[in-house]
Amino acid sequence: MDTYYYWSSFIDSSGLISMRGVITVVPAQPQTLTVKVTSGTFN
């Protein structure tokens, strides 16, 4: 099990939007897992 932190470069032409996230890797499961994604402004 491990945790990865993701921070992209700017993904829009104006240079205002980037993507950040945390991915936690867990042992394989014989089922489908739900992923929650949120969008917003972080200050």
C-alpha positions as CSV (number, residue, x, y, z in Angstrom):
1,M,0.0,0.0,0.0
2,D,1.3,3.4,-0.9
3,T,0.2,7.0,-1.4
4,Y,1.0,9.2,-4.4
5,Y,0.5,12.9,-4.7
6,Y,-0.3,14.3,-8.2
7,W,0.1,17.9,-9.3
8,S,-0.2,18.7,-13.0
9,S,1.2,21.6,-14.9
10,F,-1.4,24.1,-16.1
11,I,-4.0,22.4,-18.3
12,D,-5.7,25.4,-19.8
13,S,-4.4,28.0,-22.4
14,S,-4.7,30.9,-19.9
15,G,-2.4,29.2,-17.3
16,L,-5.0,29.3,-14.5
17,I,-6.1,25.7,-14.1
18,S,-4.1,22.8,-12.8
19,M,-5.0,19.4,-11.3
20,R,-4.0,18.1,-7.9
21,G,-4.9,14.9,-6.2
22,V,-4.0,12.1,-3.9
23,I,-4.0,8.5,-5.0
24,T,-3.9,5.8,-2.3
25,V,-3.0,2.3,-3.6
26,V,-4.6,-0.6,-1.7
27,P,-4.4,-4.3,-2.1
28,A,-6.3,-5.7,-5.1
29,Q,-10.0,-6.3,-4.4
30,P,-12.3,-8.7,-6.4
31,Q,-14.9,-5.9,-6.8
32,T,-15.5,-2.5,-8.4
33,L,-14.5,0.4,-6.2
34,T,-16.1,3.9,-6.3
35,V,-14.0,6.9,-6.8
36,K,-15.1,10.3,-5.5
37,V,-13.9,13.3,-7.5
38,T,-14.5,16.9,-6.4
39,S,-13.8,20.2,-8.2
40,G,-13.3,23.6,-6.7
41,T,-10.9,26.3,-5.8
42,F,-8.1,25.8,-3.3
43,N,-6.5,28.8,-1.6
